[in-house]
């Protein structure tokens, strides 16, 4: 992961976006030395979400939950609810 200050990123935004989008690089934007935000490509985010959905399914299976599978949209909704609580 590449770290760059917000002030330095301003002048390099186009390059940083291209590196993120095409190189699948994760770029951390820092504010006073602390990571304030991450730039990631939509594909990387989708890959993470897919992995979380698979892990959630495997966890339900390991717990013996026979309630059936959940769709990716349902898992995303559950994750959204848990992050806003």
Buried (B, 14 or more C-beta within 10 A) or exposed (E): EEEBEEEEBEEEEEEBBEBBBEEEBBBBBBEEEEEEEEBBBEEBEEEEBEEBBEEBBEEBEEEEEEEEEBEBEEBBEBBEEEEEE
